[in-house]
Amino acid sequence: MTNRVVLIGRLTRDPELRKTQTGKSVVSFTIAVNRKFSKEEQAYFINCVAWNQTADFMANYLTKGALISVEG
């Protein structure tokens, strides 16, 4: 049995790119996912991490407020 999640939301801040001691790229970011609850809207803030080429791409092309989809 496998669990799978797909989140669609906006970046809450610019992705933060770092390098490990072995030279691998790693980026940390948070996305805000909206949820309608009865008549009001709420947001979940989910911390995420991406590695290698995905991290480099995110650091170069995405900024705060960008709409992204995360699957994991």
Buried (B, 14 or more C-beta within 10 A) or exposed (E): EEEEEEBEBBBBEBBEBEEEEEEEBBBBBBBBBEEEEEEEEEEEEBEBEBEEEEBBBBBEEBEEEBEBEBEE
